[in-house]
Amino acid sequence: MARMWILLLLAVATVSGCGGSSNPFDEDEVVDETPDDTDDDDDGDDGSPISSDRELPPGTGTPEPDESIFRREGQTEDGGGYVTAVSYNSGDDTFIVDGLAFDGDNTYQRSLGATSTFGGYAIYEGAPSYQDSETGAPIEQFLHRAIYGVSDSGQTEFAIVRSGNYSGYGFGGFVYQRNGSVTLPAPSTGQATYSGGYAGVRVFDGRSGIEYTQGDMTASIDFEDFDGAGAVTGEITNRRVFDENGNDITSDITAAMDGTVTSLPVLNLVVAPNALDANGEATGGMISRDPNDGDDFETGTYYAVLSDGADNDLDAEEMVGIVVVTSTDPRDTNVQVQETGGFILYR
């Protein structure tokens, strides 16, 4: 049975090395990776240095640009980070998820019809029921959905799992990774731009249920500024929202915002210093604005990693990552929405 493992955490003590590189799945290497940005500027400027709160999710503890990198969602108070292992079985197009309760035998089947694919990425469903191991009596399972994306080269991947059977956001997790290395362009080479598809799962605090979203995403990197540390910008446009049966319900949301609004707000990557590091990892804020009053509509964070992909003539060819944003649902002001989306972009 062909199987591609894209995350092994917590249960694996040792895994054999590959090509002499360090093992990216070794839990002993998961450490606090918040960089120390306290170097003083000796050019005579009396200004204070930037204090960055840049923080990457747990995963590879000693990342290097010439090695694979994986990241997973850390455990949160609202249920995130409980996915401990995921794998894809190409033989029967199933997805295996460990760590979540009441999702059958952990094997997720490919969704059919209108919910089989969003944004170019595959959707998988947890089993709706499971049998008592002694009596055979059926046990209703929770609503679990997974999104899996892999690049054309196979060098970048992401997976997202969320549940819609909780009054809060519920238990789930995400993972993204680079299967190989990256060669970052020198600062003198200027800038690069990327584009591709975006898809996500929406869950709620205040009601149960699950929704899907998809859109188009672009991102650009200035390798030269800020002072050679790298700056990232980008946006997610043309977002549509679908119910769990695949019906487009975008107009329900925009109508609740204002009768004149016809599309969801654009989600923007917040431009800030120190967004990109030498290992090709980037992180920063996400924000969208309410078109009626300009106030914040959604806020959150993006996480990404660059890869050389399959083109030996093009550095940093691919970008894979995760977006997590929250907002108040305009259809019910007592309900909060958490949208977790994934993207794979190409230069």
SERO-4910 file (N, C-alpha, C, O; in steps of 0.05 Angstrom, whole numbers):
BEGIN
 pado doro    nc1    nc2    nc3   cac1   cac2   cac3    cc1    cc2    cc3    oc1    oc2    oc3
  Met    A     17    -24      0      0      0      0     18     25      0     34     29     18
  Ala    A     15     41    -21     31     65    -22     21     85     -2     -3     90      0
  Arg    A     39     97     13     31    115     33     52    137     36     76    132     38
  Met    A     43    162     36     60    185     39     55    197     67     34    209     71
  Trp    A     74    194     85     71    206    112     80    235    110    101    242    101
  Ile    A     62    253    120     70    281    120     72    293    148     79    316    151
  Leu    A     67    277    169     72    286    196     72    262    215     53    246    215
  Leu    A     93    260    230     95    240    252    105    255    277    127    264    277
  Leu    A     88    257    297     95    272    321     89    255    346     72    237    345
  Leu    A    103    261    367     98    252    394    101    221    397    111    213    418
  Ala    A     92    205    378     93    176    382    119    164    370    123    140    374
  Val    A    135    179    357    159    168    344    184    176    360    189    199    364
  Ala    A    199    156    368    223    163    383    247    166    365    263    184    369
  Thr    A    250    149    345    272    151    326    262    144    299    245    126    295
  Val    A    273    158    279    268    152    251    295    153    237    311    170    243
  Ser    A    300    134    219    326    134    205    330    159    189    311    169    177
  Gly    A    355    169    188    361    194    174    360    189    144    361    166    135
  Cys    A    359    211    129    358    210    100    379    229     89    378    253     94
  Gly    A    397    219     73    417    236     60    435    250     79    447    270     72
  Gly    A    437    241    104    455    253    123    443    278    137    456    290    154
  Ser    A    418    286    130    406    310    142    393    302    168    388    278    173
  Ser    A    388    322    186    376    316    212    347    308    208    334    317    188
  Asn    A    336    293    226    309    282    224    289    304    231    288    312    254
  Pro    A    272    313    212    253    334    218    230    325    235    214    341    244
  Phe    A    227    298    240    205    288    255    212    281    283    196    268    297
  Asp    A    236    288    292    245    281    319    234    301    339    241    325    338
  Glu    A    217    291    358    205    310    377    226    323    395    220    344    405
  Asp    A    249    311    398    269    323    415    279    349    404    291    365    418
  Glu    A    275    353    377    284    378    365    264    400    366    269    422    356
  Val    A    240    395    377    220    416    378    226    435    401    224    428    424
  Val    A    234    459    394    242    479    414    230    505    408    217    509    387
  Asp    A    233    524    427    224    551    423    242    564    402    266    566    406
  Glu    A    230    574    381    245    585    358    242    615    355    249    626    335
  Thr    A    231    628    376    229    657    374    256    669    372    272    666    391
  Pro    A    263    684    351    290    694    348    296    717    367    278    730    377
  Asp    A    322    720    373    331    741    390    338    765    373    359    765    359
  Asp    A    322    786    373    326    809    356    335    833    373    324    855    372
  Thr    A    356    829    389    364    850    408    391    863    401    402    877    417
  Asp    A    401    857    376    427    869    368    424    900    367    405    910    357
  Asp    A    444    913    378    443    942    378    453    953    352    470    941    339
  Asp    A    443    976    344    452    990    320    473   1010    328    468   1028    344
  Asp    A    498   1007    318    520   1024    326    525   1047    307    547   1059    306
  Asp    A    504   1055    290    509   1076    271    504   1103    282    504   1123    267
  Gly    A    500   1106    308    496   1132    320    467   1140    323    461   1160    336
  Asp    A    449   1124    312    420   1130    315    411   1124    343    417   1103    354
  Asp    A    397   1143    356    388   1140    383    362   1124    385    352   1120    407
  Gly    A    350   1116    362    325   1102    362    328   1074    375    350   1063    376
  Ser    A    306   1063    384    306   1036    396    304   1015    374    291   1019    354
  Pro    A    317    992    378    315    970    358    287    958    358    272    961    378
  Ile    A    280    945    336    254    932    334    253    908    353    271    892    354
  Ser    A    231    906    367    226    883    384    204    867    370    181    875    370
  Ser    A    211    843    359    192    828    344    180    805    360    194    793    377
  Asp    A    154    800    356    141    777    369    138    754    349    121    737    353
  Arg    A    155    754    329    154    733    308    157    705    321    176    700    334
  Glu    A    137    688    316    138    662    328    126    641    309    104    645    299
  Leu    A    141    620    304    132    599    286    119    577    301    124    574    325
  Pro    A    101    561    288     89    538    302    110    517    310    132    518    299
  Pro    A    103    499    328    121    478    335    127    459    311    112    459    292
  Gly    A    149    445    313    157    427    291    187    424    291    199    419    311
  Thr    A    199    428    267    228    425    264    242    444    283    239    469    281
  Gly    A    259    433    301    271    450    322    296    464    313    302    486    323
  Thr    A    310    453    293    335    465    284    334    467    253    349    453    240
  Pro    A    317    484    243    313    486    214    338    496    200    353    512    211
  Glu    A    342    487    175    363    496    158    353    499    130    333    485    122
  Pro    A    364    517    114    354    521     87    357    497     68    342    494     49
  Asp    A    377    479     74    381    457     57    369    431     67    376    409     59
  Glu    A    349    433     85    336    410     96    306    413     96    295    435     93
  Ser    A    291    391     99    262    391    101    254    405    127    268    405    147
  Ile    A    230    417    126    219    431    149    189    424    151    175    424    131
  Phe    A    179    417    175    150    415    179    142    431    203    157    436    221
  Arg    A    117    440    202    105    455    224     77    445    229     63    436    210
  Arg    A     68    445    254     42    436    261     29    457    280     44    472    293
  Glu    A      3    456    281    -11    475    300     -5    466    328     -8    443    336
  Gly    A      3    485    345      6    480    374    -21    478    387    -40    490    377
  Gln    A    -22    464    410    -47    462    424    -57    489    435    -41    504    446
  Thr    A    -82    494    431    -94    519    440   -117    514    458   -127    491    459
  Glu    A   -126    534    473   -148    531    492   -174    525    477   -193    514    489
  Asp    A   -177    533    452   -202    529    438   -202    504    420   -219    501    403
  Gly    A   -183    486    424   -184    459    412   -164    455    389   -164    433    378
  Gly    A   -149    474    382   -129    470    361   -106    453    369    -99    452    393
  Gly    A    -93    440    350    -68    426    355    -71    398    366    -51    387    376
  Tyr    A    -94    386    364    -98    359    374    -94    337    353    -97    314    360
  Val    A    -88    345    329    -81    325    309    -52    317    313    -34    334    312
  Thr    A    -47    291    318    -20    282    325     -6    269    301     19    268    301
  Ala    A    -21    259    282     -8    246    259    -28    245    236    -52    240    240
  Val    A    -19    251    212    -35    248    188    -19    235    166      5    238    165
  Ser    A    -33    220    148    -19    208    126    -39    205    103    -63    203    107
  Tyr    A    -28    204     79    -45    201     55    -39    174     42    -16    167     38
  Asn    A    -60    159     36    -57    133     23    -66    137     -6    -90    138    -12
  Ser    A    -47    138    -25    -53    142    -53    -66    118    -66    -79    120    -87
  Gly    A    -63     94    -53    -74     70    -65   -105     70    -66   -116     61    -86
  Asp    A   -118     81    -46   -147     83    -46   -157    111    -41   -181    115    -35
  Asp    A   -139    131    -43   -147    159    -40   -161    164    -13   -182    176    -12
  Thr    A   -148    155      8   -159    160     35   -138    176     51   -115    177     45
  Phe    A   -148    187     73   -132    204     90   -134    194    118   -156    190    128
  Ile    A   -111    190    131   -111    178    158   -105    201    178    -85    216    175
  Val    A   -121    203    199   -118    224    219   -118    212    247   -137    198    254
  Asp    A    -98    217    263    -97    208    291    -98    231    310    -89    253    304
  Gly    A   -111    227    333   -111    247    354   -138    259    360   -141    273    379
  Leu    A   -159    253    343   -185    265    347   -205    244    355   -204    221    346
  Ala    A   -223    252    373   -244    233    383   -267    231    364   -275    251    351
  Phe    A   -279    208    363   -304    203    349   -302    211    319   -319    225    308
  Asp    A   -281    201    307   -278    204    278   -275    176    265   -259    173    246
  Gly    A   -290    157    274   -289    130    263   -263    116    269   -252    117    291
  Asp    A   -252    102    249   -227     87    252   -203    104    243   -182     93    236
  Asn    A   -207    131    242   -186    150    235   -182    151    204   -164    166    195
  Thr    A   -197    136    189   -194    136    160   -216    154    147   -239    149    150
  Tyr    A   -207    175    134   -225    194    121   -227    188     91   -207    185     77
  Gln    A   -252    186     82   -257    180     54   -259    206     37   -267    227     48
  Arg    A   -252    205     12   -253    228     -6   -283    236     -8   -300    220    -14
  Ser    A   -288    262     -5   -315    273     -9   -322    270    -38   -305    269    -56
  Leu    A   -348    269    -43   -359    265    -70   -374    289    -79   -383    305    -62
  Gly    A   -378    291   -105   -396    312   -116   -385    340   -111   -361    346   -116
  Ala    A   -403    358   -102   -396    386   -100   -375    393    -79   -364    415    -79
  Thr    A   -370    374    -60   -351    380    -39   -325    364    -42   -310    361    -23
  Ser    A   -320    353    -66   -296    336    -69   -270    353    -71   -249    344    -63
  Thr    A   -273    378    -80   -249    395    -84   -257    424    -80   -278    433    -90
  Phe    A   -240    439    -66   -243    468    -64   -215    480    -68   -195    472    -57
  Gly    A   -214    501    -85   -189    515    -90   -168    498   -103   -144    505   -102
  Gly    A   -175    475   -114   -156    456   -125   -145    436   -106   -127    421   -113
  Tyr    A   -156    435    -81   -146    417    -61   -168    397    -53   -192    404    -54
  Ala    A   -160    373    -45   -178    351    -41   -191    353    -13   -178    360      7
  Ile    A   -217    345    -11   -231    345     14   -237    316     22   -244    300      6
  Tyr    A   -234    311     48   -239    284     59   -258    286     83   -258    305     98
  Glu    A   -274    264     87   -294    264    108   -289    241    127   -283    218    119
  Gly    A   -292    247    153   -291    226    173   -316    210    172   -337    219    162
  Ala    A   -315    185    181   -338    167    180   -361    178    197   -357    188    218
  Pro    A   -386    175    186   -409    185    201   -417    167    225   -431    176    243
  Ser    A   -409    141    224   -417    123    246   -395    103    250   -378     98    232
  Tyr    A   -395     90    273   -375     69    280   -389     48    297   -407     55    313
  Gln    A   -381     23    294   -395      2    309   -382     -4    336   -358     -4    338
  Asp    A   -399     -9    355   -390    -18    381   -373    -44    377   -382    -62    363
  Ser    A   -349    -45    388   -331    -67    382   -341    -94    392   -331   -114    383
  Glu    A   -360    -94    411   -370   -119    422   -398   -125    411   -403   -148    404
  Thr    A   -415   -105    410   -443   -111    403   -450   -104    374   -470   -114    363
  Gly    A   -433    -88    361   -439    -80    334   -458    -57    332   -465    -49    310
  Ala    A   -468    -47    354   -487    -25    354   -474      0    342   -450      6    348
  Pro    A   -488     15    325   -477     39    312   -473     62    332   -490     66    349
  Ile    A   -451     75    330   -445     99    346   -442    123    328   -424    123    311
  Glu    A   -458    143    331   -456    167    314   -430    181    319   -422    185    342
  Gln    A   -416    189    298   -390    202    300   -393    232    295   -414    241    285
  Phe    A   -373    247    303   -373    276    300   -367    283    271   -355    267    256
  Leu    A   -375    307    263   -370    317    236   -341    326    234   -334    347    245
  His    A   -325    311    219   -297    319    215   -291    321    185   -300    305    169
  Arg    A   -276    342    177   -269    346    150   -239    353    149   -228    366    166
  Ala    A   -226    343    127   -198    348    123   -193    359     95   -207    351     76
  Ile    A   -174    377     93   -164    387     67   -135    379     63   -119    382     82
  Tyr    A   -129    368     40   -101    360     35    -92    372      8   -105    370    -12
  Gly    A    -69    386      9    -58    397    -15    -29    389    -18    -14    388      1
  Val    A    -21    383    -42      7    376    -48     15    390    -75     -2    390    -93
  Ser    A     39    400    -76     47    415   -100     52    396   -123     54    372   -120
  Asp    A     54    408   -147     60    392   -171     85    376   -169     88    354   -179
  Ser    A    105    387   -155    131    374   -152    131    354   -129    149    337   -127
  Gly    A    111    356   -111    111    340    -87    129    350    -65    133    337    -44
  Gln    A    141    373    -69    161    384    -50    148    400    -28    161    406     -8
  Thr    A    122    408    -31    108    422    -10     80    410     -6     68    402    -25
  Glu    A     71    410     19     45    398     26     33    412     50     47    425     66
  Phe    A      6    411     52     -7    420     76    -32    403     81    -42    390     62
  Ala    A    -41    402    106    -65    388    113    -79    403    136    -65    414    153
  Ile    A   -105    404    135   -121    418    155   -144    399    163   -157    387    146
  Val    A   -149    396    189   -171    379    199   -186    396    219   -175    406    238
  Arg    A   -213    398    215   -230    412    234   -255    397    239   -263    380    222
  Ser    A   -269    402    261   -294    389    268   -316    409    271   -311    431    281
  Gly    A   -340    401    263   -363    419    265   -384    411    285   -407    420    283
  Asn    A   -377    394    304   -397    384    323   -394    395    351   -402    383    371
  Tyr    A   -382    418    353   -378    430    380   -391    458    380   -393    471    359
  Ser    A   -399    467    403   -409    495    405   -386    515    404   -391    538    397
  Gly    A   -361    506    411   -338    522    406   -325    514    380   -337    500    364
  Tyr    A   -300    523    375   -287    517    350   -281    487    347   -278    478    324
  Gly    A   -280    472    369   -276    444    367   -247    436    364   -229    454    363
  Phe    A   -242    410    362   -215    400    362   -206    394    333   -222    385    316
  Gly    A   -181    400    327   -170    396    301   -141    403    300   -127    402    321
  Gly    A   -131    409    276   -103    416    274    -95    421    245   -111    416    227
  Phe    A    -71    432    241    -61    435    214    -31    428    214    -18    428    235
  Val    A    -21    422    190      7    417    186     15    427    158     -1    425    140
  Tyr    A     39    438    156     49    444    129     79    438    129     92    438    150
  Gln    A     90    432    106    118    424    106    131    427     78    118    428     57
  Arg    A    157    428     80    175    428     56    190    401     56    202    394     76
  Asn    A    189    387     34    203    362     31    228    366     15    231    356     -7
  Gly    A    247    379     27    272    385     12    283    411     21    281    419     44
  Ser    A    296    425      2    312    449     10    302    473     -5    283    472    -22
  Val    A    314    496      2    308    521    -12    334    537    -15    351    536      2
  Thr    A    336    550    -37    358    569    -42    346    597    -44    334    603    -64
  Leu    A    350    613    -24    338    640    -24    354    657    -43    378    657    -43
  Pro    A    340    673    -60    354    692    -77    370    712    -60    361    719    -38
  Ala    A    392    721    -70    408    741    -56    392    767    -54    376    773    -72
  Pro    A    396    783    -33    382    808    -31    384    826    -56    366    840    -63
  Ser    A    407    824    -69    412    841    -92    394    834   -116    392    849   -135
  Thr    A    382    809   -115    365    801   -137    338    814   -137    323    811   -156
  Gly    A    331    827   -116    306    842   -115    282    828   -104    282    821    -81
  Gln    A    262    822   -121    236    813   -111    226    789   -127    236    783   -149
  Ala    A    206    775   -116    194    752   -129    164    752   -123    156    762   -102
  Thr    A    148    742   -142    119    741   -137    109    713   -142    119    698   -159
  Tyr    A     88    705   -127     77    678   -127     46    680   -130     34    699   -122
  Ser    A     34    659   -141      5    658   -143     -5    629   -143     10    611   -149
  Gly    A    -30    625   -135    -41    599   -134    -68    599   -120    -80    620   -116
  Gly    A    -78    575   -113   -105    572   -101   -104    572    -71    -83    566    -59
  Tyr    A   -126    578    -59   -130    579    -30   -156    565    -24   -176    568    -38
  Ala    A   -157    549     -3   -181    535      6   -180    532     36   -159    528     48
  Gly    A   -204    533     49   -204    531     78   -230    519     89   -249    514     74
  Val    A   -229    515    115   -252    504    130   -260    525    151   -242    537    164
  Arg    A   -285    530    154   -296    550    173   -312    535    194   -330    519    188
  Val    A   -304    539    220   -319    528    243   -327    552    261   -318    574    257
  Phe    A   -344    546    281   -357    568    295   -355    564    326   -354    542    336
  Asp    A   -355    587    339   -358    588    368   -384    602    373   -387    626    370
  Gly    A   -404    586    382   -431    597    386   -452    580    372   -476    582    378
  Arg    A   -443    563    354   -461    544    341   -444    521    329   -420    524    326
  Ser    A   -457    499    322   -443    478    308   -444    482    278   -455    501    269
  Gly    A   -432    463    263   -432    465    234   -405    471    223   -386    477    237
  Ile    A   -403    467    197   -378    471    183   -384    483    155   -404    477    143
  Glu    A   -366    500    146   -368    512    119   -341    510    105   -320    507    119
  Tyr    A   -341    513     79   -316    513     63   -312    541     51   -331    556     47
  Thr    A   -288    547     44   -282    572     30   -260    567      9   -244    549     13
  Gln    A   -260    582    -12   -239    581    -32   -235    609    -44   -252    626    -42
  Gly    A   -211    612    -55   -205    638    -67   -179    636    -83   -167    615    -86
  Asp    A   -169    660    -92   -144    662   -106   -124    677    -88   -132    696    -74
  Met    A    -99    669    -88    -80    681    -71    -55    689    -86    -46    675   -104
  Thr    A    -44    712    -80    -18    721    -90     -1    730    -66    -11    739    -46
  Ala    A     25    727    -69     44    736    -49     69    746    -63     77    734    -84
  Ser    A     82    766    -52    107    777    -63    127    781    -41    119    787    -18
  Ile    A    152    776    -48    174    779    -28    194    799    -38    203    797    -61
  Asp    A    202    818    -21    224    836    -27    248    825    -11    249    829     13
  Phe    A    266    812    -25    289    800    -11    309    821     -2    327    814     15
  Glu    A    307    845    -11    327    866     -5    321    881     20    338    888     35
  Asp    A    295    888     23    287    904     46    269    887     64    259    867     54
  Phe    A    263    893     88    275    914    104    304    906    112    308    886    126
  Asp    A    323    922    103    351    918    109    360    889    104    376    878    119
  Gly    A    349    877     82    358    850     75    345    828     90    350    804     85
  Ala    A    327    834    109    314    813    125    290    802    111    279    781    120
  Gly    A    280    815     90    258    804     75    231    816     84    225    816    108
  Ala    A    215    824     65    188    834     70    169    818     52    175    812     29
  Val    A    145    813     63    126    796     49     99    812     47     90    823     67
  Thr    A     87    811     24     60    823     21     43    803      5     54    785     -8
  Gly    A     17    807      5      0    789    -11    -29    793     -4    -36    808     14
  Glu    A    -46    778    -18    -75    780    -12    -90    755    -22    -80    741    -40
  Ile    A   -113    751    -10   -131    729    -18   -156    743    -29   -170    757    -14
  Thr    A   -163    738    -54   -185    751    -67   -205    730    -77   -200    706    -76
  Asn    A   -228    740    -86   -249    723    -98   -257    701    -80   -263    678    -89
  Arg    A   -258    706    -54   -266    685    -35   -296    680    -37   -313    698    -39
  Arg    A   -303    654    -38   -330    645    -37   -333    626    -13   -314    612     -5
  Val    A   -357    625     -1   -363    607     21   -385    588     13   -404    595      0
  Phe    A   -381    562     21   -400    541     14   -408    526     40   -392    523     58
  Asp    A   -433    517     40   -442    501     63   -431    472     60   -417    466     41
  Glu    A   -437    455     80   -425    428     80   -434    411     57   -423    390     53
  Asn    A   -455    419     43   -464    404     20   -454    416     -6   -460    406    -28
  Gly    A   -438    437     -5   -426    449    -28   -442    471    -41   -435    480    -63
  Asn    A   -463    480    -28   -479    503    -39   -465    529    -33   -456    534    -10
  Asp    A   -464    547    -53   -451    573    -50   -469    591    -33   -492    597    -41
  Ile    A   -460    599     -9   -476    615      9   -463    642     14   -469    656     33
  Thr    A   -444    650     -4   -430    675     -1   -450    699      1   -446    717     18
  Ser    A   -471    698    -15   -490    720    -15   -505    723     12   -513    745     19
  Asp    A   -508    701     27   -520    703     53   -503    719     72   -514    735     88
  Ile    A   -477    716     70   -459    731     87   -457    760     79   -458    778     96
  Thr    A   -454    765     53   -452    793     44   -478    808     49   -477    832     55
  Ala    A   -501    795     46   -526    809     51   -528    817     80   -540    838     86
  Ala    A   -518    800     98   -518    806    126   -499    829    133   -503    843    153
  Met    A   -478    832    117   -460    855    122   -473    881    114   -472    901    129
  Asp    A   -484    881     90   -497    905     79   -508    897     52   -496    882     37
  Gly    A   -531    908     46   -544    901     21   -528    908     -4   -533    897    -25
  Thr    A   -509    927     -1   -494    936    -24   -468    920    -28   -455    923    -49
  Val    A   -460    904     -8   -436    888    -10   -441    863    -26   -460    849    -21
  Thr    A   -424    858    -46   -428    835    -63   -406    814    -61   -408    793    -74
  Ser    A   -385    820    -47   -363    800    -44   -351    802    -17   -353    823     -3
  Leu    A   -338    781     -8   -324    781     17   -300    800     16   -288    804     -5
  Pro    A   -292    812     38   -269    830     38   -244    815     30   -241    791     35
  Val    A   -225    829     19   -199    818     12   -183    814     37   -182    831     55
  Leu    A   -171    790     40   -153    784     62   -125    792     54   -114    783     34
  Asn    A   -112    809     70    -86    819     64    -65    809     84    -70    808    108
  Leu    A    -41    802     74    -18    797     91     -8    824    101     -4    843     85
  Val    A     -3    826    127      7    851    138     37    853    134     52    835    141
  Val    A     45    875    121     74    879    116     87    889    141     79    908    153
  Ala    A    109    875    149    124    882    173    152    872    170    158    854    155
  Pro    A    171    885    185    199    875    185    201    847    195    184    837    210
  Asn    A    223    833    187    230    807    198    210    785    192    206    767    207
  Ala    A    196    788    169    176    768    162    188    742    152    177    721    156
  Leu    A    211    743    138    224    720    126    251    715    139    266    734    144
  Asp    A    257    689    144    283    683    155    301    668    135    292    663    113
  Ala    A    325    662    143    345    650    125    338    621    117    349    611     98
  Asn    A    319    609    132    311    581    125    287    581    105    278    559     98
  Gly    A    278    604     97    256    606     79    229    605     92    209    600     79
  Glu    A    228    609    118    202    610    133    193    638    137    209    656    142
  Ala    A    167    642    134    155    669    137    130    667    154    116    647    155
  Thr    A    125    688    169    101    690    185     94    720    190    112    737    189
  Gly    A     69    725    194     60    752    199     30    753    202     17    733    204
  Gly    A     19    777    204     -9    781    209    -26    780    183    -16    784    161
  Met    A    -52    775    187    -72    776    166    -94    794    175   -101    796    199
  Ile    A   -105    809    156   -127    827    163   -145    832    138   -135    833    116
  Ser    A   -171    835    143   -189    845    123   -205    868    136   -208    869    160
  Arg    A   -216    885    119   -231    908    128   -260    907    119   -266    898     97
  Asp    A   -278    915    137   -306    917    130   -309    939    110   -302    962    116
  Pro    A   -320    934     86   -322    955     65   -341    977     73   -340    998     60
  Asn    A   -358    973     93   -377    993    100   -365   1015    117   -370   1039    113
  Asp    A   -349   1008    137   -338   1028    155   -307   1027    158   -296   1043    172
  Gly    A   -294   1008    144   -265   1007    145   -254    994    170   -230    992    173
  Asp    A   -271    985    188   -262    972    213   -251    944    206   -257    933    185
  Asp    A   -236    933    225   -226    905    221   -250    886    219   -268    887    235
  Phe    A   -249    869    199   -270    848    196   -259    821    204   -272    807    220
  Glu    A   -235    814    195   -221    789    202   -193    796    210   -180    813    198
  Thr    A   -183    782    230   -155    785    238   -143    757    244   -157    739    252
  Gly    A   -117    755    240   -104    729    245    -75    729    237    -62    749    238
  Thr    A    -66    705    229    -38    700    224    -34    682    200    -51    664    195
  Tyr    A    -13    686    185     -5    667    164     22    655    172     38    668    185
  Tyr    A     27    630    162     52    616    165     59    605    138     42    594    124
  Ala    A     84    606    130     92    596    104    121    587    104    137    595    121
  Val    A    127    571     83    155    562     79    160    560     49    142    552     34
  Leu    A    184    569     41    191    568     13    206    542      6    219    530     23
  Ser    A    204    534    -19    217    510    -29    228    515    -57    216    530    -72
  Asp    A    249    501    -64    259    503    -92    242    487   -111    244    491   -136
  Gly    A    225    470   -102    207    455   -120    223    437   -138    243    425   -129
  Ala    A    214    434   -163    227    416   -182    244    430   -203    258    416   -218
  Asp    A    243    456   -204    258    471   -225    285    478   -214    288    496   -197
  Asn    A    306    465   -225    333    470   -215    344    497   -224    364    507   -214
  Asp    A    330    510   -243    339    536   -252    325    559   -238    332    583   -244
  Leu    A    306    553   -220    291    575   -208    292    571   -177    282    552   -167
  Asp    A    304    590   -163    306    589   -134    279    595   -122    263    611   -132
  Ala    A    274    583    -99    250    589    -83    225    589   -101    210    608   -101
  Glu    A    221    567   -115    199    565   -135    172    563   -123    152    573   -135
  Glu    A    169    551    -99    143    546    -87    140    558    -59    160    562    -46
  Met    A    116    563    -52    109    572    -25     85    557    -15     65    556    -29
  Val    A     86    545      9     64    531     20     59    543     48     77    552     61
  Gly    A     33    544     56     28    555     82     -1    553     91    -18    541     78
  Ile    A     -6    564    114    -31    563    128    -40    592    136    -23    608    144
  Val    A    -65    597    135    -77    622    144    -98    615    165   -115    597    161
  Val    A    -97    629    188   -118    626    209   -128    654    216   -113    670    226
  Val    A   -154    658    211   -166    684    218   -193    679    233   -206    659    229
  Thr    A   -200    699    249   -226    698    263   -241    723    258   -230    744    252
  Ser    A   -267    721    262   -285    745    257   -311    740    271   -317    717    280
  Thr    A   -327    761    272   -355    758    281   -372    752    257   -370    766    237
  Asp    A   -389    732    259   -406    724    237   -428    745    233   -444    749    252
  Pro    A   -429    759    211   -449    780    207   -478    769    207   -497    784    210
  Arg    A   -481    743    203   -508    731    203   -518    728    232   -542    724    236
  Asp    A   -500    729    252   -508    726    280   -485    737    296   -464    725    299
  Thr    A   -489    760    308   -467    774    322   -459    760    347   -439    767    360
  Asn    A   -473    738    355   -465    723    379   -448    699    371   -442    682    388
  Val    A   -441    697    345   -425    674    335   -399    684    324   -398    704    309
  Gln    A   -377    671    332   -351    677    321   -343    655    300   -350    632    303
  Val    A   -328    664    280   -320    646    258   -289    642    259   -275    662    262
  Gln    A   -280    618    257   -252    613    253   -248    600    226   -258    578    221
  Glu    A   -233    613    209   -227    603    182   -198    594    182   -180    610    187
  Thr    A   -193    569    175   -166    558    172   -163    550    143   -176    531    134
  Gly    A   -144    563    128   -141    557    100   -112    549     94    -94    556    108
  Gly    A   -109    536     72    -82    528     62    -78    538     34    -97    543     19
  Phe    A    -52    541     27    -46    550      0    -19    538     -9     -1    533      7
  Ile    A    -17    534    -36      8    528    -49     11    547    -72     -6    547    -90
  Leu    A     32    563    -72     36    583    -92     61    578   -108     80    565    -98
  Tyr    A     61    587   -133     83    582   -151     94    608   -162     79    627   -168
  Arg    A    120    608   -165    134    632   -175    132    633   -206    142    652   -218
***
